[in-house]
């Protein structure tokens, strides 16, 4: 039985169909527009990052599928980033509209992915190890593509087949930290703390195992090989960088300027590579995306430096909720913006990186890549 969810779920299911020789059936959920043709595994497309009824209905069907498995059965779970919103099966007493409201509030709050998924696990009937618990006593093998800093299987797609170390009180603390005051049904559910998620050592998860297929580190190392072949020394700054996009941009700008001025920690030509998942606390009304916001803040910090170019993209092809993967920055970005009346600082204050780079025709538009190892950033420094 093949089940799964995520932006890479359809492509993963296709690979299973191509390589699995025996009987095969099941259901996977992916984001609208991220599907591929499948022959034996059913595919459902649903909404991301805010869940919808299609995801809820499909998640309920997946749960019922695995509940009928026995000890001689194998549940192959295909999990990639985005799976948390796509596996939208609210706990009893919580409506889909309640979950949508919480999701929207969390997305605007600046909460990191671990905090968001802690809340999601405790508002769900399928996340936080509940899917694997429902499949017991069957063997459960989960194949993972990681989109989270640190590659913690319990955080990827809110860990539907992995024991959950967090609690109801942890989830409530996240909402309190970011001033999220409702809906009342959600707060009551978290305070009542009935039916906690399966914890490490839970006997229902005894036959569950996870295999990591791809991570942000893999992407950075592949980029490093390409950079070296092109004559640029690669410097991997980290694969799990978090924080506000504009703050992360300031740190990257500082490192780049140190290289230009002092040849430290390496001499140009070189390229700075980093991955992870930054956040944006939305204060303006613009069309953002954390990669566009990173680049806009970087543009302001570098002030048109003639030797520095950059690209920042989400590896799934979607920067936040927009239709671009990210954008590019060149030494002429600010000059060209000024010529058409675009003020970079004003656009940054309004979280409007998308429109800024769109006006310059500097968006990177790939369409869905059908994989997801989160953000990718490269800052190229010429000699």
C-alpha positions in Angstrom: 0.0 0.0 0.0 1.6 3.3 -1.1 0.4 6.5 0.6 2.0 9.9 0.9 1.8 13.6 0.6 4.0 16.6 -0.4 5.1 18.6 -3.3 7.3 15.7 -4.4 4.7 13.0 -3.7 3.6 12.5 -7.3 7.1 12.3 -8.7 8.0 9.9 -5.9 5.0 7.7 -6.6 5.9 7.6 -10.3 9.4 6.4 -9.4 7.8 3.7 -7.2 5.6 2.5 -10.1 8.6 2.3 -12.4 10.7 0.2 -10.0 8.2 -1.9 -8.0 7.7 -5.3 -9.6 4.9 -6.7 -7.4 1.2 -5.7 -6.7 0.8 -2.0 -6.0 -2.1 0.3 -5.0 -2.6 3.4 -2.9 -3.1 7.2 -2.8 -0.8 10.2 -2.7 -1.6 13.9 -2.4 0.3 16.7 -4.0 -0.2 20.4 -4.5 -2.3 21.7 -7.4 -0.2 21.7 -10.6 2.5 19.4 -9.1 1.0 16.1 -10.4 2.4 13.6 -12.9 0.7 10.7 -14.7 0.3 7.6 -12.5 -0.9 4.2 -13.6 -1.5 2.2 -10.3 -1.4 4.7 -7.5 -4.2 7.3 -7.3 -3.3 10.9 -7.2 -5.2 13.8 -5.6 -4.2 17.4 -5.9 -5.0 19.8 -3.1 -4.2 23.3 -1.7 -1.0 24.5 -0.2 0.0 26.2 2.1 -3.6 26.7 3.4 -5.4 23.4 3.3 -8.7 22.8 1.5 -11.5 20.2 1.4 -9.8 18.1 -1.3 -6.8 17.6 1.1 -9.1 16.8 4.0 -11.1 14.2 2.0 -8.0 12.5 0.6 -6.3 12.4 4.0 -9.3 10.7 5.5 -9.2 8.1 2.8 -5.5 7.5 3.4 -6.1 6.9 7.1 -8.9 4.4 6.3 -6.6 2.6 3.8 -3.9 1.9 6.3 -6.3 1.0 9.2 -7.1 -2.2 7.3 -3.5 -3.5 7.0 -2.2 -6.5 8.8 1.2 -7.7 10.1 2.2 -9.2 6.7 1.5 -5.9 4.8 3.8 -3.1 3.9 2.8 0.6 4.0 5.2 2.6 1.8 4.9 6.2 2.8 6.2 8.9 0.4 6.7 12.2 2.3 8.1 15.5 1.1 7.8 19.1 2.0 4.3 20.6 1.9 2.7 17.3 3.2 1.6 19.0 6.4 -0.9 21.3 4.6 -1.9 18.6 2.2 -2.7 16.0 4.9 -5.5 18.2 6.3 -7.5 15.9 8.6 -8.6 18.0 11.6 -9.0 16.4 15.0 -12.6 15.8 16.3 -14.3 19.1 17.1 -12.1 21.2 14.8 -13.4 22.3 11.4 -11.4 22.8 8.3 -12.1 26.5 8.5 -10.6 26.5 12.0 -7.4 24.9 10.7 -7.3 27.3 7.7 -7.5 30.3 10.1 -4.7 29.0 12.3 -2.5 28.2 9.2 -3.0 31.7 7.8 -2.1 33.3 11.2 1.0 31.1 11.6 2.2 31.9 8.0 2.0 35.6 8.7 3.4 35.5 12.2 7.1 34.7 11.5 6.9 31.3 13.2 9.5 28.8 12.0 8.6 25.5 10.4 9.1 23.5 13.6 6.8 25.7 15.5 4.1 25.6 12.8 4.3 21.9 12.5 4.1 21.4 16.3 0.7 23.2 16.2 -0.4 21.3 13.1 0.3 17.9 14.7 -1.9 18.7 17.7 -4.8 19.7 15.5 -4.7 16.6 13.4 -5.9 13.0 13.3 -3.1 11.9 11.0 0.0 13.8 11.8 2.6 13.4 14.5 2.9 9.7 14.2 -0.8 9.0 14.0 -0.7 7.6 10.5 1.9 4.9 11.4 0.0 4.1 14.6 -3.1 3.5 12.5 -1.2 1.2 10.2 0.0 -1.0 13.0 0.8 -3.9 13.0 1.8 -3.5 9.4 5.4 -2.6 8.6 5.7 1.1 7.7 8.6 2.3 5.6 8.7 6.1 5.0 10.8 7.6 2.2 11.6 11.2 2.9 12.7 14.3 1.0 13.6 16.9 3.6 12.5 20.5 3.4 13.3 21.4 7.0 16.4 22.7 8.7 18.2 19.8 10.4 16.3 17.1 8.5 14.3 16.0 11.5 11.9 13.3 10.2 9.4 14.3 12.9 9.1 17.8 11.5 9.0 17.0 7.7 5.3 17.3 6.8 4.6 17.2 10.5 5.9 13.6 10.8 2.8 11.5 10.1 4.7 8.3 10.6 7.3 9.4 13.2 7.0 9.6 17.0 6.3 13.2 18.2 8.4 14.6 21.0 6.2 17.7 21.3 3.1 18.1 23.4 -0.3 20.0 23.5 1.3 22.5 25.9 4.1 23.1 23.4 1.6 23.8 20.6 -0.4 26.2 22.9 2.8 28.0 23.8 3.5 28.6 20.1 0.1 30.3 19.6 0.7 32.4 22.7 4.2 33.4 21.6 2.9 34.9 18.4 -0.3 36.3 19.8 -2.7 34.0 17.9 -5.9 34.2 20.0 -8.3 31.9 18.2 -10.4 30.2 17.0 -11.9 29.2 20.3 -12.3 25.5 19.3 -8.6 25.3 18.6 -7.6 26.8 21.9 -10.0 24.6 23.8 -8.7 21.5 22.0 -5.1 22.3 22.9 -6.0 23.1 26.5 -8.0 19.9 27.0 -5.0 17.9 25.7 -7.0 14.7 25.0 -5.4 11.9 22.9 -1.7 13.0 22.8 0.4 12.2 19.8 2.4 8.9 19.8 5.7 9.4 21.7 9.2 7.8 21.2 8.9 4.2 22.4 5.2 3.8 21.5 4.7 0.1 20.7 2.5 1.0 17.7 5.5 2.5 16.0 7.7 -0.5 16.6 7.7 -1.5 12.9 8.0 2.0 11.5 11.3 3.1 9.9 12.4 6.1 7.9 14.8 6.5 5.0 16.1 10.0 4.0 16.4 10.3 0.2 17.3 14.0 -0.4 18.3 17.0 1.7 19.3 20.6 1.4 22.9 19.5 2.0 22.7 17.4 -1.2 21.6 20.4 -3.2 24.4 22.6 -1.8 27.1 20.0 -2.5 25.8 19.5 -6.1 26.0 23.3 -6.5 29.5 23.4 -5.1 30.7 20.9 -7.7 29.2 23.1 -10.5 30.7 26.2 -9.1 34.2 24.6 -8.9 33.9 23.5 -12.5 33.2 27.1 -13.5 36.2 28.4 -11.7 34.6 29.7 -8.5 35.6 28.5 -5.1 32.5 27.2 -3.3 31.9 28.1 0.4 28.9 26.3 2.0 27.7 28.6 4.8 25.1 26.1 6.1 22.2 23.9 5.1 19.8 24.8 7.9 19.9 28.6 8.2 16.8 30.1 9.8 15.7 33.6 10.9 14.0 36.6 9.4 14.8 36.8 5.6 16.0 40.4 5.9 18.3 39.6 8.9 19.8 36.6 7.1 20.4 38.8 4.1 22.4 41.3 6.3 24.6 38.5 7.5 25.2 37.2 4.0 26.0 40.7 2.8 28.5 41.2 5.6 30.3 38.0 4.7 30.4 38.9 1.0 31.8 42.4 1.8 34.5 40.9 4.0 35.6 38.7 1.1 35.7 41.7 -1.3 37.6 44.0 1.1 39.9 41.5 2.9 39.9 38.2 1.1 38.5 36.5 4.2 37.5 33.7 4.8 38.4 33.0 1.2 39.5 35.0 -1.8 37.4 35.8 -4.9 36.3 34.4 -7.3 34.0 32.4 -5.1 30.4 31.6 -4.4 28.6 31.6 -1.1 26.0 28.8 -0.8 23.4 28.3 1.8 20.1 26.6 2.4 17.5 26.2 5.1 14.2 28.0 5.7 13.9 31.7 6.5 10.7 33.4 7.7 9.0 36.7 6.9 6.9 38.5 9.5 4.4 40.2 7.3 3.9 43.8 8.2 3.1 45.3 4.8 0.6 44.6 2.1 3.0 43.6 -0.7 3.4 40.3 -2.5 6.3 38.7 -0.8 8.0 35.3 -0.7 10.9 34.7 1.6 13.5 34.4 -1.2 12.4 37.6 -2.8 12.5 39.4 0.6 16.0 38.0 1.2 17.2 39.3 -2.2 15.6 42.7 -1.7 17.2 43.1 1.7 20.5 42.0 0.2 20.2 44.5 -2.6 19.7 47.3 -0.1 22.7 46.1 2.0 25.1 45.7 -1.0 24.0 49.0 -2.6 24.8 48.0 -6.2 28.3 46.5 -5.5 29.8 45.9 -8.9 31.4 42.5 -8.1 28.4 40.7 -6.5 25.5 38.8 -8.1 23.0 36.6 -6.3 20.1 34.2 -6.7 17.7 32.9 -4.1 15.0 30.4 -4.9 12.7 27.8 -3.3 13.7 24.4 -4.7 10.0 23.4 -5.2 9.6 26.2 -7.7 7.2 28.2 -5.5 8.5 31.2 -3.4 5.8 31.3 -0.7 2.4 31.4 -2.5 3.5 33.2 -5.7 4.2 31.7 -9.1 8.0 32.3 -9.1 10.7 30.2 -7.6 12.7 33.3 -6.5 14.7 36.0 -8.2 18.1 37.2 -9.2 20.2 40.2 -8.1 22.8 41.9 -10.2 25.1 44.9 -9.7 22.6 47.0 -11.8 19.5 46.0 -9.9 19.1 49.2 -7.8 20.1 51.5 -10.7 17.5 49.9 -13.0 14.9 50.1 -10.2 15.6 53.8 -9.7 15.2 54.5 -13.4 11.6 53.3 -13.3 10.7 54.8 -9.9 11.1 51.8 -7.7 12.3 52.4 -4.2 13.9 49.3 -2.8 13.7 50.3 0.9 10.0 51.2 0.6 9.3 47.9 -1.2 11.1 46.0 1.5 9.1 47.8 4.3 6.0 46.7 2.5 7.1 43.0 2.0 6.8 43.6 -1.7 9.8 41.7 -3.2 7.7 40.0 -5.8 6.5 43.2 -7.5 10.0 44.8 -7.2 11.8 42.0 -9.1 8.8 41.4 -11.4 9.1 45.0 -12.6 12.7 44.4 -13.4 12.0 41.1 -15.2 14.3 39.4 -12.7 12.0 36.8 -11.3 13.0 33.2 -11.7 10.0 31.2 -12.9 10.5 27.4 -13.2 7.1 26.0 -12.6 6.7 23.1 -10.1 9.9 21.1 -9.8 8.1 18.2 -8.0 10.7 18.0 -5.3 11.5 20.2 -2.3 14.7 20.6 -0.3 13.7 24.1 0.7 15.6 27.4 0.1 18.7 27.7 -2.1 20.8 30.8 -2.1 24.0 31.5 -4.0 26.0 34.8 -3.9 28.7 35.0 -6.6 31.7 37.2 -6.0 33.8 38.1 -9.1 37.6 38.7 -8.8 
